[in-house]
Amino acid sequence: MSRYASFMGKRVEVRYRVADIHQKSVGTLVTDTGRCIVIEEHLQGERKKTMRVEIPYEYVIRLAETPRNPDEPIAVHSVPPKVHR
């Protein structure tokens, strides 16, 4: 079973690791392959653009549902760090 399947189709904020830096991405969780997740955001402007970010599970630090209405409660899913032995 996919780790983040309960967030599919919902607007989420993901914090993830890129080398030694932490990045943040906000958008709709469109795919959970069981090995990585894909976040998609539609940008408005002169031309419509779509940004997609593919994040492997091992780089996800925190994933939280981002409500469209600020008064809604937020669901959070944090992944404990792996211990390498």
ABEGO torsion letter per residue (X at the ends): XBAAAAABGBBBBBBBBBEABBBBBBEBBABBAGABBBBBBBBBEABBBBBBBBBBAAABABBBBBBABAABBBBBBBBBBBBBX
